[in-house]
């Protein structure tokens, strides 16, 4: 059996605790320590998992082989930079950094230390998105809705960098083209940063995407729809449900029949389109939980010396687009 990698988690608030739990239960990792500015919290989580707890990341032992950085965004660079510079692979939660200057510091540190740098865009590991990527579809239009109730977490950043950035990363990854222009709307509702945002993205290759995010919704919604020239995919991340609609074997024949049939006759034949003209299939969305899959992928990249699935450059690209959208919102002075 492979020797478990020695890992640490810096920041054990809500999400960091989950990182710690997954590492502690994973056969591929040994949770050596947890770190939190709140020493009492670090000690509590350390006791729960039978590891050491510290209040300063500088105390992380030299033999630790991988670290999850799950502190508030504004502290990402301060925590990740020295670890990466000394060659310790890091998974930095999204967004990669507070701003592009900090993002560049993190990337430069990873380069200096020759350390793997992964970014926690966990939605890349949703079973539905993995399936879409396997299908090799070329999207022409994407529509995303990510709405949540107010949680009182991530108060240091607005909804664009908190929630929308998930879908920005997905869209950038799937479209594979530069954003040529954008038009955004939204603004402040309950906090000092934007709580609602909606943007239309136009890509150099002609694709379009509409992305909406809110953290002041009365009920949660996480839906992703993708349209290509030959198919339509609908994913509901909340329900872990997805389907794909494609042209069937009878597509061309059916199109010719449509020209000769009376509309009233077609209305009575509910199965005319969904017969052999179209294939409507549910997607198998079984598999690991996204965060579990993300941490497994990170550990595999560290162990094999491979490039992480979501790289530091990916994280910077999503951050740069989020910054553009936020600047557009601020220009509206809503």
Backbone torsions as a table, in degrees:
resi	resn	phi	psi	omega
1	UNK	NA	148.9	178.5
2	UNK	-71.2	143.1	177.1
3	UNK	-70.1	134.4	178.1
4	UNK	-63.0	141.9	175.4
5	UNK	-77.0	139.3	177.6
6	UNK	-82.5	122.5	-173.9
7	UNK	-127.5	161.3	175.5
8	UNK	-137.4	157.6	175.2
9	UNK	-124.9	125.9	176.4
10	UNK	-105.7	116.6	-176.4
11	UNK	97.8	101.4	-178.0
12	UNK	-119.0	51.1	167.9
13	UNK	-76.3	-149.8	-175.8
14	UNK	-55.2	-55.8	-176.5
15	UNK	-75.1	-38.4	180.0
16	UNK	-61.4	-35.1	176.7
17	UNK	-61.7	-36.8	179.7
18	UNK	-69.4	-41.7	174.3
19	UNK	-54.8	-49.5	-177.3
20	UNK	-60.2	-43.1	-179.2
21	UNK	-63.3	-44.0	-179.2
22	UNK	-64.2	-44.9	178.2
23	UNK	-61.8	-42.5	-177.3
24	UNK	-64.0	-30.9	-177.2
25	UNK	-95.3	-4.0	-175.1
26	UNK	-87.8	129.1	179.4
27	UNK	-66.3	-20.5	-178.3
28	UNK	-88.9	1.2	-178.2
29	UNK	-142.4	152.9	174.0
30	UNK	-121.2	113.5	179.4
31	UNK	-73.9	106.1	-176.2
32	UNK	-82.4	-41.5	-178.1
33	UNK	-160.5	160.2	170.9
34	UNK	-124.1	150.6	-177.0
35	UNK	-131.3	137.6	175.3
36	UNK	-154.3	143.3	178.2
37	UNK	-59.0	-29.0	173.4
38	UNK	-86.2	97.3	-175.8
39	UNK	-58.1	-34.4	179.4
40	UNK	-64.7	-41.6	178.8
41	UNK	-65.8	-41.6	178.9
42	UNK	-60.7	-43.2	-179.6
43	UNK	-64.2	-38.2	-179.5
44	UNK	-64.6	-47.1	-179.5
45	UNK	-69.0	-37.9	178.4
46	UNK	-61.4	-42.5	179.1
47	UNK	-63.4	-39.6	-179.1
48	UNK	-60.8	-35.0	-174.7
49	UNK	-109.9	5.8	176.4
50	UNK	66.4	39.4	177.7
51	UNK	-129.2	-173.4	178.7
52	UNK	-90.5	153.7	178.4
53	UNK	-126.9	133.3	-179.2
54	UNK	-129.9	162.6	176.5
55	UNK	-108.6	6.7	-178.5
56	UNK	-143.0	123.7	-179.7
57	UNK	-61.7	-18.9	177.7
58	UNK	-64.8	-16.5	-178.9
59	UNK	-89.4	0.2	177.2
60	UNK	-60.7	128.3	-177.1
61	UNK	-60.1	151.8	-177.5
62	UNK	-65.6	-22.7	-176.5
63	UNK	-88.0	2.1	176.1
64	UNK	-67.4	134.7	-172.3
65	UNK	-106.5	-10.6	179.3
66	UNK	-161.6	145.5	-176.3
67	UNK	-136.5	136.1	167.5
68	UNK	-95.0	127.6	178.4
69	UNK	-104.5	108.7	-172.4
70	UNK	-128.1	36.3	177.6
71	UNK	-87.4	170.3	174.4
72	UNK	-54.0	145.5	-172.8
73	UNK	-51.0	-39.3	-176.0
74	UNK	-63.0	-19.3	-178.9
75	UNK	-101.9	2.1	-176.4
76	UNK	-55.4	-49.3	-176.2
77	UNK	-64.1	-43.3	-177.5
78	UNK	-61.3	-34.5	-179.2
79	UNK	-84.2	-47.0	-172.2
80	UNK	-74.7	-36.2	-173.0
81	UNK	-57.7	-52.1	-179.3
82	UNK	-66.1	-33.3	178.2
83	UNK	-66.2	-48.6	-179.8
84	UNK	-63.3	-40.7	-177.9
85	UNK	-62.0	-29.2	178.3
86	UNK	-92.0	7.3	173.0
87	UNK	93.8	13.3	-179.4
88	UNK	-89.7	118.1	177.4
89	UNK	-60.3	140.0	-178.3
90	UNK	-132.0	140.8	165.5
91	UNK	-105.1	113.1	-178.4
92	UNK	-100.7	124.7	-179.9
93	UNK	-59.3	154.8	178.9
94	UNK	-78.0	154.6	-12.7
95	UNK	-67.8	158.1	-175.4
96	UNK	-52.8	-40.6	-176.1
97	UNK	-155.0	171.9	179.0
98	UNK	-68.9	-34.7	178.5
99	UNK	-152.2	174.6	-175.9
100	UNK	-67.8	-30.6	177.8
101	UNK	-62.6	-45.3	177.4
102	UNK	-66.0	-38.2	178.1
103	UNK	-59.8	-42.0	-179.9
104	UNK	-67.4	-34.5	175.6
105	UNK	-62.9	-42.2	-179.9
106	UNK	-65.1	-45.4	179.6
107	UNK	-62.6	-41.8	-179.9
108	UNK	-64.7	-38.8	179.0
109	UNK	-64.7	-40.6	178.1
110	UNK	-63.0	-38.7	178.7
111	UNK	-65.9	-44.6	-179.5
112	UNK	-62.5	-42.6	-176.0
113	UNK	-86.4	-6.7	-177.0
114	UNK	61.9	34.1	-174.8
115	UNK	-104.0	143.2	175.4
116	UNK	-66.9	136.5	178.1
117	UNK	-126.5	115.7	176.2
118	UNK	-112.4	153.2	179.0
119	UNK	-121.3	138.1	-171.5
120	UNK	-78.3	54.1	172.2
121	UNK	-84.0	80.4	-168.0
122	UNK	-65.2	-23.4	-177.9
123	UNK	-65.8	-20.4	174.7
124	UNK	-58.6	-22.2	-174.9
125	UNK	-100.9	7.4	172.3
126	UNK	-62.7	133.9	179.5
127	UNK	-52.9	-39.0	-179.8
128	UNK	-64.0	-41.7	179.6
129	UNK	-69.9	-35.8	176.4
130	UNK	-62.4	-40.5	179.2
131	UNK	-64.5	-43.8	179.1
132	UNK	-59.9	-42.8	-179.6
133	UNK	-64.5	-38.7	178.3
134	UNK	-63.3	-32.9	-178.6
135	UNK	-71.7	-18.0	176.8
136	UNK	67.0	32.5	-178.7
137	UNK	-72.5	146.1	176.3
138	UNK	-104.1	100.3	-174.5
139	UNK	-68.9	138.8	172.9
140	UNK	-108.4	-27.4	176.8
141	UNK	-147.7	134.4	177.9
142	UNK	-128.4	139.1	176.9
143	UNK	-129.1	126.1	-177.3
144	UNK	-126.1	137.3	171.5
145	UNK	-128.6	122.0	178.6
146	UNK	-130.7	98.0	-176.2
147	UNK	-117.9	139.5	178.0
148	UNK	-140.2	158.4	172.9
149	UNK	-75.4	162.5	-177.5
150	UNK	-70.8	124.6	-170.9
151	UNK	-109.1	-12.0	-176.6
152	UNK	67.7	11.5	174.5
153	UNK	-107.0	164.2	-180.0
154	UNK	54.0	41.8	-178.7
155	UNK	-73.5	-11.3	-178.5
156	UNK	-81.8	-8.1	179.0
157	UNK	-135.6	160.3	178.9
158	UNK	-85.1	178.3	-174.4
159	UNK	-66.0	-26.7	179.7
160	UNK	-64.1	-46.6	-178.5
161	UNK	-84.5	-17.4	-178.9
162	UNK	-87.5	-54.1	-174.9
163	UNK	-110.9	-49.2	-174.6
164	UNK	-60.4	-31.3	-175.4
165	UNK	-59.9	-26.9	174.6
166	UNK	-56.9	-51.8	-176.2
167	UNK	-74.2	-30.4	175.2
168	UNK	-60.5	-43.2	178.2
169	UNK	-62.9	-43.7	-179.9
170	UNK	-62.0	-45.7	-178.0
171	UNK	-63.8	-45.8	179.4
172	UNK	-59.9	-41.4	-178.6
173	UNK	-66.6	-43.3	-175.1
174	UNK	-77.2	-37.9	-178.1
175	UNK	-75.7	-40.3	177.7
176	UNK	66.2	38.5	-179.6
177	UNK	-147.7	160.3	-179.8
178	UNK	-77.4	146.3	175.2
179	UNK	-75.4	121.0	-177.9
180	UNK	-87.2	-38.7	178.7
181	UNK	-157.2	162.8	177.6
182	UNK	-149.7	155.9	176.4
183	UNK	-136.4	116.7	-173.5
184	UNK	-120.2	151.8	174.9
185	UNK	-141.5	151.9	179.3
186	UNK	147.2	-174.9	179.2
187	UNK	169.0	-167.6	-176.4
188	UNK	-79.6	135.7	175.6
189	UNK	-126.7	-55.8	-176.7
190	UNK	-114.6	-21.7	-174.5
191	UNK	-118.2	-170.4	178.8
192	UNK	-87.8	-7.2	177.1
193	UNK	-117.6	170.6	-177.5
194	UNK	-63.7	134.5	179.7
195	UNK	-107.9	-13.1	179.5
196	UNK	-138.7	137.1	178.2
197	UNK	-153.3	141.5	174.8
198	UNK	-140.0	136.3	-175.7
199	UNK	-140.4	143.8	171.0
200	UNK	-109.3	123.0	-178.2
201	UNK	-105.7	135.2	175.8
202	UNK	-117.2	124.1	-175.0
203	UNK	-100.5	156.5	-177.5
204	UNK	-61.5	-27.5	-179.5
205	UNK	-87.8	6.4	177.0
206	UNK	96.7	-10.8	179.1
207	UNK	-70.2	157.6	178.6
208	UNK	-130.5	155.0	175.0
209	UNK	-148.8	136.5	171.2
210	UNK	-110.0	123.2	-175.5
211	UNK	-127.4	124.9	-178.9
212	UNK	-126.0	136.5	177.7
213	UNK	-139.7	141.1	177.2
214	UNK	-146.7	141.9	173.5
215	UNK	-116.5	21.0	177.8
216	UNK	-129.0	31.8	178.7
217	UNK	-83.2	156.0	177.9
218	UNK	-80.6	-21.0	177.1
219	UNK	-145.5	148.3	-176.7
220	UNK	-76.0	150.7	174.5
221	UNK	-150.8	133.4	176.5
222	UNK	-139.8	89.4	-176.3
223	UNK	-121.1	144.9	-177.4
224	UNK	-138.4	123.5	-180.0
225	UNK	-125.0	135.7	-178.5
226	UNK	-129.6	132.2	179.1
227	UNK	-119.9	129.8	173.0
228	UNK	-121.1	-177.6	-179.0
229	UNK	-69.0	-17.5	-175.5
230	UNK	-124.8	-2.7	-174.9
231	UNK	-160.0	167.1	176.8
232	UNK	-134.6	132.0	178.5
233	UNK	-121.2	133.2	176.3
234	UNK	-124.8	126.2	-179.5
235	UNK	-124.2	133.8	173.4
236	UNK	-116.9	101.8	-176.6
237	UNK	-67.9	-29.5	-179.6
238	UNK	-65.8	-41.4	-178.5
239	UNK	-94.7	-3.6	-176.0
240	UNK	52.5	49.8	-177.6
241	UNK	-129.7	143.2	177.8
242	UNK	-153.4	154.8	174.6
243	UNK	-144.5	158.5	177.8
244	UNK	-130.2	135.2	178.1
245	UNK	-114.9	124.2	-178.5
246	UNK	-132.1	161.7	174.3
247	UNK	-64.4	131.7	179.7
248	UNK	-92.3	-177.3	-178.5
249	UNK	-62.9	-31.0	-177.4
250	UNK	-93.9	18.5	-175.1
251	UNK	-59.5	-54.4	-176.5
252	UNK	-66.0	-42.3	178.0
253	UNK	-62.6	-42.1	179.8
254	UNK	-64.2	-36.6	178.6
255	UNK	-61.8	-38.3	178.4
256	UNK	-68.3	-39.6	178.5
257	UNK	-63.8	-34.6	-179.8
258	UNK	-57.9	-29.9	-178.0
259	UNK	-71.8	-21.2	-174.1
260	UNK	-107.3	-14.2	-175.8
261	UNK	-88.5	146.7	175.6
262	UNK	-75.2	139.4	179.8
263	UNK	-53.9	-37.6	-179.9
264	UNK	-65.9	-36.8	178.3
265	UNK	-66.8	-43.1	179.0
266	UNK	-63.7	-38.7	179.8
267	UNK	-62.2	-30.1	-179.3
268	UNK	-80.4	-18.0	-179.9
269	UNK	-102.0	84.2	-174.7
270	UNK	-63.3	-24.0	-175.9
271	UNK	-95.2	5.8	-175.2
272	UNK	-61.2	-48.5	-178.8
273	UNK	-77.1	-40.9	-174.4
274	UNK	-87.9	7.7	175.3
275	UNK	-75.2	-106.1	178.8
276	UNK	-104.8	2.7	175.4
277	UNK	-72.6	-40.0	-179.6
278	UNK	-124.3	146.7	170.3
279	UNK	-105.0	121.3	178.3
280	UNK	-116.3	111.0	-175.4
281	UNK	-125.2	136.4	171.9
282	UNK	-75.2	143.9	179.0
283	UNK	-90.1	137.0	175.8
284	UNK	-76.8	108.2	-176.0
285	UNK	-108.6	30.0	174.8
286	UNK	-73.5	176.4	178.6
287	UNK	123.0	-171.6	-177.9
288	UNK	-67.8	156.4	170.7
289	UNK	-62.7	146.1	-175.8
290	UNK	-54.1	-45.2	-178.4
291	UNK	-67.7	-37.9	175.9
292	UNK	-60.2	-45.6	-180.0
293	UNK	-64.4	-37.4	179.7
294	UNK	-64.4	-46.4	-178.8
295	UNK	-69.9	-35.5	175.2
296	UNK	-62.1	-42.7	179.9
297	UNK	-63.5	-41.2	178.7
298	UNK	-62.9	-45.8	179.8
299	UNK	-62.6	-39.3	178.7
300	UNK	-63.9	-42.9	179.0
301	UNK	-61.9	-40.9	179.3
302	UNK	-65.8	-46.7	-176.5
303	UNK	-64.2	-38.5	-175.3
304	UNK	-96.4	-1.6	-177.5
305	UNK	64.9	31.4	-177.0
306	UNK	-97.6	167.1	176.3
307	UNK	-74.8	130.0	178.1
308	UNK	-60.1	153.4	179.8
309	UNK	-62.2	-38.9	175.8
310	UNK	-115.5	106.7	-172.1
311	UNK	-85.7	170.6	174.3
312	UNK	-60.7	-37.2	178.0
313	UNK	-64.3	-38.2	175.4
314	UNK	-60.7	-44.9	-179.9
315	UNK	-62.6	-40.2	179.0
316	UNK	-66.0	-40.0	-179.3
317	UNK	-63.2	-43.4	177.7
318	UNK	-65.2	-39.6	178.8
319	UNK	-63.9	-42.5	-179.9
320	UNK	-61.5	-40.8	178.5
321	UNK	-68.5	-40.7	177.1
322	UNK	-60.1	-39.5	178.2
323	UNK	-63.5	-40.7	178.3
324	UNK	-61.6	-42.2	-179.0
325	UNK	-67.4	-43.3	179.7
326	UNK	-63.4	-39.7	177.6
327	UNK	-61.9	-38.8	177.5
328	UNK	-63.6	-40.7	178.5
329	UNK	-65.0	-43.2	-179.8
330	UNK	-64.8	-32.8	179.4
331	UNK	-65.1	-22.7	179.0
332	UNK	-78.2	-20.4	-178.1
333	UNK	50.3	49.8	-178.5
334	UNK	-73.2	NA	NA
